[in-house]
Amino acid sequence: MTTDLELVNRVRTGEIQAFANLVERYERTVLAVVQAEVRDPEAAQDLTESTLLLAYRHLGKLPDGSQFGPWLLR
């Protein structure tokens, strides 16, 4: 299994598929956290997608790629 650090490093070099792998790994968790707060399935899905998009855009601010999961959930 590829680690978060490896995937983050691959994303940083331009490999978009590596981010898709991170999304597959964390999308359900993010959705569960959002659903616990929002309670509207459509809004929760939209917020989850927005969260993942923001994570992609701000990946350069992540100092330690091995901490992707905790960083994303913050």
N, C-alpha and C positions, 0 to 999 in steps of 0.2 A: 504494500500500500504506500502510495506517495504521501509524504508528509505535507503539512500546511506550508512549512518553510520552503520546500521544493516547489510547490505550486505557486506560491507568492513570487519567488525568484523567477520562475518561468513567465508569469504574467508581466513582471517588470521588464522582461526582455522582449515583450511584444507577443507572447503566445496566448492568444485569446482563449483557446480551448482549456488552458489551465485554469482560467477564471470560471469557466463553465463547470469544471470539476469541483471548484470550491463552492459554487452555487449548489450543485447537487448535494454536497456534503452538509451544507448549513441551511438550506432554504426551509426545510421543515421546522428546524429549531427556531429560526427567526419568526416564521409564521406563528408558531405556538406562543411565543412571547408576545407578539403583536395582538393575537386573538384574545389573549388574557386581558389585555388592556382595552381593546376596541369593541369587541363583541359583535361586530358587523363583518360577516365573511368577505364581502366585496371590498370594503375599506381595508380590512386586514391584508388581503391579497395585494391591493394597490400599495399599501405602506411597506409591505415586504419587498415588493419589486423596487420601490424607491430607495429603500435601505440598501439593497444589494447594488443598485446603480451608484449610489453615493459611495459605498465601500470601494467600488471599482475606481471611481474618479479620485478618491483620496488615498489610494493604496500607497502612494509615495510617502505619506505621513506616518505610516506604520513603521516604527523603529525596529521591531523584531517580528519577522514574518512567521515565526513559530507561534506567535500569539494572535494569529488572525481571528480565531474563534472568539476569544474573550473581547478583543477589540471590536469585532463586528457586533457583538451583543450589547456593548456599552452604548 
